[in-house]
Amino acid sequence: MARKQYSHHEEHIDETWLIPYSDMLTLLLALFIVLYASSQIDQKKFEQLAQSFSYAFRGNTSIFESVRTVPYAVDGPSQMPVLPKTPAVVSGMAGANEQAYMIETVQLVELKKQLDRYIAENNLAGDIQTALTDDGLMIRIKDTALFASGRAELKPESLRLGTEIARMIAPLPQRVIVAGHTDNMPINTPEFPSNWDLSTVRALNFMKYMLSQAEIKPERISVSGYGEYRPVASNDTEEGRAKNRRVEVLIMRSYLPDGIKR
């Protein structure tokens, strides 16, 4: 007696819509974060962010999709070179980096807000300035807030400032550059034969103090001394020379506006 054959077909719900849906939610979340912080971003930077969002919404590659490698062909005894990445893969890489740039911008904006709040609460507006630039977040400190004239030892009253800056930048992954600058008035002492020596030692001392106050990875931070050769104002007046005597702390972006990783 022949048995009846029964086939059981399980119907599976198509869940492929979850990937673009999750992408859309992620982009919307980033959009609202950037819009919230946009009051602290200059118009040029905000337009770049808007272009990045427009690009991301037009793309077809999921931000959760792993970047694939393109195989190469072997023809006879010689091996063919690796083929260029397809437009879809390149688009996915660029989109992911642009999103990383936007997230990094939000991080730097939040750090700028913290610094500006500290500056306002401690009446330091005349000594410290912050600016978000294409290179990153710049913290500019007048030399009189840190050092006595012609000296490179940190003044006791400046230590709290160094501690606060160190604690604020410690959680971030970006590289940090501490740079010293002077005016064009020559210095020639046994300790500092030139303005280059003075500017470099000042930056080095400030960097060492920050490293002692927070868990900043030493490989993240570096020092430069520019002497009088990168002025921000004219050295023809005392006011201009005072602006040029400074220490700058740059929290450098890891990603450029076009999504390229440094």
Secondary structure as the mmCIF struct_conf table of DSSP 4:
data_model
#
loop_
_struct_conf.conf_type_id
_struct_conf.id
_struct_conf.beg_label_comp_id
_struct_conf.beg_label_asym_id
_struct_conf.beg_label_seq_id
_struct_conf.end_label_comp_id
_struct_conf.end_label_asym_id
_struct_conf.end_label_seq_id
HELX_LH_PP_P HELX_LH_PP_P1 ALA A 2 GLN A 5
TURN_TY1_P TURN_TY1_P1 THR A 16 TRP A 17
HELX_RH_AL_P HELX_RH_AL_P1 LEU A 18 ALA A 37
HELX_RH_3T_P HELX_RH_3T_P1 SER A 38 GLN A 40
BEND BEND1 ILE A 41 ILE A 41
HELX_RH_AL_P HELX_RH_AL_P2 GLN A 43 ARG A 58
BEND BEND2 THR A 61 THR A 61
TURN_TY1_P TURN_TY1_P2 ILE A 63 PHE A 64
BEND BEND3 GLU A 65 GLU A 65
HELX_LH_PP_P HELX_LH_PP_P2 SER A 66 PRO A 71
STRN STRN1 VAL A 74 ASP A 75
TURN_TY1_P TURN_TY1_P3 GLY A 76 PRO A 77
STRN STRN2 SER A 78 GLN A 79
HELX_LH_PP_P HELX_LH_PP_P3 MET A 80 THR A 86
HELX_RH_AL_P HELX_RH_AL_P3 PRO A 87 GLU A 121
TURN_TY1_P TURN_TY1_P4 ASN A 122 ASN A 123
TURN_TY1_P TURN_TY1_P5 ALA A 125 ASP A 127
STRN STRN3 ILE A 128 LEU A 132
BEND BEND4 ASP A 134 ASP A 135
STRN STRN4 GLY A 136 LYS A 142
HELX_RH_3T_P HELX_RH_3T_P2 ASP A 143 ALA A 145
TURN_TY1_P TURN_TY1_P6 LEU A 146 LEU A 146
STRN STRN5 PHE A 147 PHE A 147
TURN_TY1_P TURN_TY1_P7 SER A 149 GLY A 150
BEND BEND5 GLU A 153 GLU A 153
STRN STRN6 LEU A 154 LEU A 154
HELX_LH_PP_P HELX_LH_PP_P4 LYS A 155 LYS A 155
HELX_RH_3T_P HELX_RH_3T_P3 PRO A 156 SER A 158
HELX_RH_AL_P HELX_RH_AL_P4 LEU A 159 ILE A 169
TURN_TY1_P TURN_TY1_P8 ALA A 170 PRO A 171
BEND BEND6 GLN A 174 GLN A 174
STRN STRN7 VAL A 176 HIS A 181
BEND BEND7 ASN A 184 MET A 185
BEND BEND8 PRO A 190 GLU A 191
BEND BEND9 PRO A 193 SER A 194
HELX_RH_AL_P HELX_RH_AL_P5 ASN A 195 GLN A 213
BEND BEND10 ALA A 214 ALA A 214
HELX_RH_3T_P HELX_RH_3T_P4 PRO A 218 ARG A 220
STRN STRN8 ILE A 221 GLY A 225
TURN_TY1_P TURN_TY1_P9 GLY A 227 GLU A 228
BEND BEND11 TYR A 229 ARG A 230
BEND BEND12 VAL A 232 ALA A 233
TURN_TY1_P TURN_TY1_P10 ASN A 235 ASP A 236
BEND BEND13 THR A 237 THR A 237
HELX_RH_AL_P HELX_RH_AL_P6 GLU A 238 ASN A 244
BEND BEND14 ARG A 245 ARG A 245
STRN STRN9 ARG A 246 MET A 252
BEND BEND15 SER A 254 SER A 254
STRN STRN10 TYR A 255 TYR A 255
TURN_TY1_P TURN_TY1_P11 PRO A 257 ASP A 258
BEND BEND16 GLY A 259 GLY A 259
STRN STRN11 LYS A 261 LYS A 261
#
